[in-house]
Amino acid sequence: MALTSVDMVLVFEEQTPKNLIQEILPDILVKGGDYKIEDIVGSNTVIKNGGNVKVLQFHEGYSSSSYISKIKTLT
């Protein structure tokens, strides 16, 4: 399975995951390639606590928001 190394996936209601990141202090924070590490909400917290922030390579035409919208139209 592709996500066997993922410990937890959380849904949050706030505009940003800042408070959640400060609470759970993840070891790794990952965002898509259209971000810079310094612009990622919570990156300072993760790095300060010894974690890593990773920016994935951006692939034009692929976005989680797009997939979520498509899934919503199917239900």
Secondary structure, DSSP 8 states (H G I E B T S, - for coil): -TTTT--------SSSSHHHHHHH--SEEEE-TT--GGGSTTHHHHHHTT-EEEE----TT--HHHHHHHHHHH-
